[in-house]
Amino acid sequence: MRLKDKKIIAIIDHEFEDLELWYPILRLREEGAAVHLVGEKANEVYKGKYGVPATSEYAYADISVEDYDALLVPGGWAPDKLRRYPEVIAFVKHMDEHKKPIGQICHAGWVLISAKILNGRKVTSTPGIRDDMENAGATWVDEAVVVDGHLISSRRPPDLPPYVKTFADILANS
């Protein structure tokens, strides 16, 4: 239970990529972490791209980002919605400024782009947003997992095992 004292925010909105939300949550909870689902509203049922539901435990306004050790941003179409919330952008900026782990996979890079934290960073994502990542100043590489300090990025669901293991390893040592 190497993550038993760690608290993680998993941000959600409709049309998240089901596996990219649930696989990390379940694995990190197995390691002992407290992973809280946080959305625009508390106790809201959000549906994934393939219909798997996720109920938010907290609203953005209900939490204090300072109380958390890491942030997970799932992919799917949700990141296009998530990046429009000033609270989400503030969460990302806070975690970045404090060098706390930020995990992003697939289209989640859109949220980091909107937070303006990718300039000069090395990342990966789904190839579909490679241009977006590079236009934000990032160096994009086609690898299963890319680590740049406290940023852990990954491409898509087949990369989940090494992505979540790397995220957990970095969180355990932070």
Contacts in CASP RR format, 6 or more apart in sequence:
PFRMAT RR
TARGET T0000
AUTHOR 0000-0000-0000
METHOD contacts of the structure
MODEL  1
MRLKDKKIIAIIDHEFEDLELWYPILRLREEGAAVHLVGEKANEVYKGKY
GVPATSEYAYADISVEDYDALLVPGGWAPDKLRRYPEVIAFVKHMDEHKK
PIGQICHAGWVLISAKILNGRKVTSTPGIRDDMENAGATWVDEAVVVDGH
LISSRRPPDLPPYVKTFADILANS
1 31 0 8 1.000
1 32 0 8 1.000
2 31 0 8 1.000
2 32 0 8 1.000
2 168 0 8 1.000
2 172 0 8 1.000
3 28 0 8 1.000
3 31 0 8 1.000
3 32 0 8 1.000
3 33 0 8 1.000
3 168 0 8 1.000
3 171 0 8 1.000
3 172 0 8 1.000
4 32 0 8 1.000
4 33 0 8 1.000
6 32 0 8 1.000
6 33 0 8 1.000
6 34 0 8 1.000
6 69 0 8 1.000
6 70 0 8 1.000
6 171 0 8 1.000
6 172 0 8 1.000
7 33 0 8 1.000
7 34 0 8 1.000
7 36 0 8 1.000
7 67 0 8 1.000
7 68 0 8 1.000
7 69 0 8 1.000
7 70 0 8 1.000
8 28 0 8 1.000
8 33 0 8 1.000
8 34 0 8 1.000
8 35 0 8 1.000
8 36 0 8 1.000
8 68 0 8 1.000
8 69 0 8 1.000
8 70 0 8 1.000
8 71 0 8 1.000
8 72 0 8 1.000
8 171 0 8 1.000
9 36 0 8 1.000
9 38 0 8 1.000
9 63 0 8 1.000
9 65 0 8 1.000
9 68 0 8 1.000
9 70 0 8 1.000
9 71 0 8 1.000
9 72 0 8 1.000
9 91 0 8 1.000
10 21 0 8 1.000
10 24 0 8 1.000
10 25 0 8 1.000
10 35 0 8 1.000
10 36 0 8 1.000
10 37 0 8 1.000
10 38 0 8 1.000
10 72 0 8 1.000
10 74 0 8 1.000
11 38 0 8 1.000
11 39 0 8 1.000
11 71 0 8 1.000
11 72 0 8 1.000
11 73 0 8 1.000
11 74 0 8 1.000
11 82 0 8 1.000
11 88 0 8 1.000
11 91 0 8 1.000
11 111 0 8 1.000
12 21 0 8 1.000
12 37 0 8 1.000
12 38 0 8 1.000
12 39 0 8 1.000
12 46 0 8 1.000
12 54 0 8 1.000
12 56 0 8 1.000
12 74 0 8 1.000
12 78 0 8 1.000
13 39 0 8 1.000
13 40 0 8 1.000
13 46 0 8 1.000
13 78 0 8 1.000
13 81 0 8 1.000
13 82 0 8 1.000
14 46 0 8 1.000
14 47 0 8 1.000
14 48 0 8 1.000
14 77 0 8 1.000
14 78 0 8 1.000
14 81 0 8 1.000
15 47 0 8 1.000
15 48 0 8 1.000
15 49 0 8 1.000
15 76 0 8 1.000
15 77 0 8 1.000
15 78 0 8 1.000
15 81 0 8 1.000
16 46 0 8 1.000
16 48 0 8 1.000
16 49 0 8 1.000
16 54 0 8 1.000
16 74 0 8 1.000
16 75 0 8 1.000
16 76 0 8 1.000
16 77 0 8 1.000
16 78 0 8 1.000
17 48 0 8 1.000
17 49 0 8 1.000
17 74 0 8 1.000
17 75 0 8 1.000
17 76 0 8 1.000
17 78 0 8 1.000
17 105 0 8 1.000
17 106 0 8 1.000
17 107 0 8 1.000
17 157 0 8 1.000
18 48 0 8 1.000
18 49 0 8 1.000
18 50 0 8 1.000
18 51 0 8 1.000
18 52 0 8 1.000
19 157 0 8 1.000
19 160 0 8 1.000
20 74 0 8 1.000
20 75 0 8 1.000
20 76 0 8 1.000
20 105 0 8 1.000
20 106 0 8 1.000
20 108 0 8 1.000
20 156 0 8 1.000
20 157 0 8 1.000
20 160 0 8 1.000
21 48 0 8 1.000
21 54 0 8 1.000
21 72 0 8 1.000
21 74 0 8 1.000
21 75 0 8 1.000
22 52 0 8 1.000
22 54 0 8 1.000
23 157 0 8 1.000
23 160 0 8 1.000
23 164 0 8 1.000
24 35 0 8 1.000
24 72 0 8 1.000
24 74 0 8 1.000
24 160 0 8 1.000
24 163 0 8 1.000
24 164 0 8 1.000
24 167 0 8 1.000
25 35 0 8 1.000
25 37 0 8 1.000
25 72 0 8 1.000
27 164 0 8 1.000
27 168 0 8 1.000
28 35 0 8 1.000
28 72 0 8 1.000
28 164 0 8 1.000
28 167 0 8 1.000
28 168 0 8 1.000
28 171 0 8 1.000
29 35 0 8 1.000
31 168 0 8 1.000
31 172 0 8 1.000
33 168 0 8 1.000
33 171 0 8 1.000
35 72 0 8 1.000
36 57 0 8 1.000
36 58 0 8 1.000
36 63 0 8 1.000
36 68 0 8 1.000
37 54 0 8 1.000
37 55 0 8 1.000
37 56 0 8 1.000
37 57 0 8 1.000
37 58 0 8 1.000
38 56 0 8 1.000
38 57 0 8 1.000
38 58 0 8 1.000
38 59 0 8 1.000
38 60 0 8 1.000
38 62 0 8 1.000
38 63 0 8 1.000
39 46 0 8 1.000
39 56 0 8 1.000
39 58 0 8 1.000
39 59 0 8 1.000
39 60 0 8 1.000
40 56 0 8 1.000
40 59 0 8 1.000
40 60 0 8 1.000
40 85 0 8 1.000
41 56 0 8 1.000
41 59 0 8 1.000
42 56 0 8 1.000
42 57 0 8 1.000
42 58 0 8 1.000
42 59 0 8 1.000
42 62 0 8 1.000
43 55 0 8 1.000
43 56 0 8 1.000
43 57 0 8 1.000
44 55 0 8 1.000
44 56 0 8 1.000
45 53 0 8 1.000
45 54 0 8 1.000
45 55 0 8 1.000
46 53 0 8 1.000
46 54 0 8 1.000
46 55 0 8 1.000
46 56 0 8 1.000
46 78 0 8 1.000
47 53 0 8 1.000
47 54 0 8 1.000
48 54 0 8 1.000
48 78 0 8 1.000
49 76 0 8 1.000
49 77 0 8 1.000
60 85 0 8 1.000
60 87 0 8 1.000
60 88 0 8 1.000
60 91 0 8 1.000
61 87 0 8 1.000
65 90 0 8 1.000
65 91 0 8 1.000
65 94 0 8 1.000
65 95 0 8 1.000
66 94 0 8 1.000
68 95 0 8 1.000
68 100 0 8 1.000
69 100 0 8 1.000
69 101 0 8 1.000
69 171 0 8 1.000
69 174 0 8 1.000
70 95 0 8 1.000
70 100 0 8 1.000
70 101 0 8 1.000
70 102 0 8 1.000
70 103 0 8 1.000
70 167 0 8 1.000
70 171 0 8 1.000
70 174 0 8 1.000
71 91 0 8 1.000
71 92 0 8 1.000
71 95 0 8 1.000
71 100 0 8 1.000
71 101 0 8 1.000
71 102 0 8 1.000
71 103 0 8 1.000
72 103 0 8 1.000
72 167 0 8 1.000
73 79 0 8 1.000
73 82 0 8 1.000
73 92 0 8 1.000
73 102 0 8 1.000
73 103 0 8 1.000
73 104 0 8 1.000
73 105 0 8 1.000
73 108 0 8 1.000
73 109 0 8 1.000
73 111 0 8 1.000
73 112 0 8 1.000
74 105 0 8 1.000
74 106 0 8 1.000
74 108 0 8 1.000
75 104 0 8 1.000
75 105 0 8 1.000
75 106 0 8 1.000
75 107 0 8 1.000
75 108 0 8 1.000
76 106 0 8 1.000
76 107 0 8 1.000
76 108 0 8 1.000
77 107 0 8 1.000
78 107 0 8 1.000
79 107 0 8 1.000
79 108 0 8 1.000
79 109 0 8 1.000
79 110 0 8 1.000
79 111 0 8 1.000
80 107 0 8 1.000
80 110 0 8 1.000
82 88 0 8 1.000
82 110 0 8 1.000
82 111 0 8 1.000
83 89 0 8 1.000
83 110 0 8 1.000
83 111 0 8 1.000
83 113 0 8 1.000
83 114 0 8 1.000
83 115 0 8 1.000
84 114 0 8 1.000
88 111 0 8 1.000
89 111 0 8 1.000
89 114 0 8 1.000
89 115 0 8 1.000
92 102 0 8 1.000
92 111 0 8 1.000
92 112 0 8 1.000
92 115 0 8 1.000
92 117 0 8 1.000
93 115 0 8 1.000
93 117 0 8 1.000
94 100 0 8 1.000
95 101 0 8 1.000
95 102 0 8 1.000
95 150 0 8 1.000
96 102 0 8 1.000
96 115 0 8 1.000
96 117 0 8 1.000
96 150 0 8 1.000
96 151 0 8 1.000
99 149 0 8 1.000
99 150 0 8 1.000
99 174 0 8 1.000
100 150 0 8 1.000
100 174 0 8 1.000
101 150 0 8 1.000
101 151 0 8 1.000
101 152 0 8 1.000
101 167 0 8 1.000
101 170 0 8 1.000
101 171 0 8 1.000
101 174 0 8 1.000
102 112 0 8 1.000
102 150 0 8 1.000
102 151 0 8 1.000
102 152 0 8 1.000
103 151 0 8 1.000
103 152 0 8 1.000
103 153 0 8 1.000
103 154 0 8 1.000
103 163 0 8 1.000
103 167 0 8 1.000
104 111 0 8 1.000
104 112 0 8 1.000
104 123 0 8 1.000
104 125 0 8 1.000
104 151 0 8 1.000
104 152 0 8 1.000
104 153 0 8 1.000
104 154 0 8 1.000
105 125 0 8 1.000
105 153 0 8 1.000
105 154 0 8 1.000
105 155 0 8 1.000
105 156 0 8 1.000
105 159 0 8 1.000
105 160 0 8 1.000
105 163 0 8 1.000
106 125 0 8 1.000
106 126 0 8 1.000
106 154 0 8 1.000
106 155 0 8 1.000
106 156 0 8 1.000
106 157 0 8 1.000
107 125 0 8 1.000
107 126 0 8 1.000
107 129 0 8 1.000
108 125 0 8 1.000
108 153 0 8 1.000
109 118 0 8 1.000
109 123 0 8 1.000
109 125 0 8 1.000
109 129 0 8 1.000
109 132 0 8 1.000
109 133 0 8 1.000
109 153 0 8 1.000
110 129 0 8 1.000
110 132 0 8 1.000
112 118 0 8 1.000
112 123 0 8 1.000
112 136 0 8 1.000
112 151 0 8 1.000
113 132 0 8 1.000
113 133 0 8 1.000
113 136 0 8 1.000
116 136 0 8 1.000
117 151 0 8 1.000
118 133 0 8 1.000
118 136 0 8 1.000
118 137 0 8 1.000
118 138 0 8 1.000
119 136 0 8 1.000
119 137 0 8 1.000
119 138 0 8 1.000
120 137 0 8 1.000
120 138 0 8 1.000
120 139 0 8 1.000
121 137 0 8 1.000
121 138 0 8 1.000
121 139 0 8 1.000
121 148 0 8 1.000
121 151 0 8 1.000
122 138 0 8 1.000
122 139 0 8 1.000
122 141 0 8 1.000
122 146 0 8 1.000
122 148 0 8 1.000
123 133 0 8 1.000
123 138 0 8 1.000
123 139 0 8 1.000
123 140 0 8 1.000
123 141 0 8 1.000
123 146 0 8 1.000
123 148 0 8 1.000
123 151 0 8 1.000
123 153 0 8 1.000
124 140 0 8 1.000
124 141 0 8 1.000
124 142 0 8 1.000
124 143 0 8 1.000
124 144 0 8 1.000
124 145 0 8 1.000
124 146 0 8 1.000
124 153 0 8 1.000
124 154 0 8 1.000
124 155 0 8 1.000
125 133 0 8 1.000
125 140 0 8 1.000
125 153 0 8 1.000
125 155 0 8 1.000
126 155 0 8 1.000
126 156 0 8 1.000
127 142 0 8 1.000
127 155 0 8 1.000
130 140 0 8 1.000
133 140 0 8 1.000
134 140 0 8 1.000
142 155 0 8 1.000
143 155 0 8 1.000
144 154 0 8 1.000
144 155 0 8 1.000
144 158 0 8 1.000
144 159 0 8 1.000
144 162 0 8 1.000
144 163 0 8 1.000
145 152 0 8 1.000
145 153 0 8 1.000
145 154 0 8 1.000
145 159 0 8 1.000
145 162 0 8 1.000
145 163 0 8 1.000
145 166 0 8 1.000
146 152 0 8 1.000
146 153 0 8 1.000
146 154 0 8 1.000
147 153 0 8 1.000
147 166 0 8 1.000
147 170 0 8 1.000
150 170 0 8 1.000
150 174 0 8 1.000
152 163 0 8 1.000
152 166 0 8 1.000
152 167 0 8 1.000
152 170 0 8 1.000
154 160 0 8 1.000
154 162 0 8 1.000
154 163 0 8 1.000
END
